[in-house]
């Protein structure tokens, strides 16, 4: 991941969540992609909260499968570390 990018991981409980106006339409990949298209520049934590909120609103009070969302984010600034070969006085094996 480049600085500031994140990887969003989610269970099928998000995309297969049933709800909407008629109560039986799946949230789906297209709706998730559309929601994520409005999240540019947001911190990973805010994107996770946004997706969780949309899925919860979609299902309403109906019973649903478990829904989990997690983001793995790269720091926004680039700090040299052992990962890129710089140890700053640390010992490596």
LINVENBEL-V520726 format. One record per helix or strand. SS is the DSSP state (@ for helix, = for strand). FROM is the first residue (numbers start at 1). TO is the last residue. If there is no record, write none. Layout:
SS;FROM;TO
SS;FROM;TO
//
This chain:
=;6;10
@;12;15
=;18;19
=;25;26
@;28;37
@;44;59
=;69;73
@;82;84
//
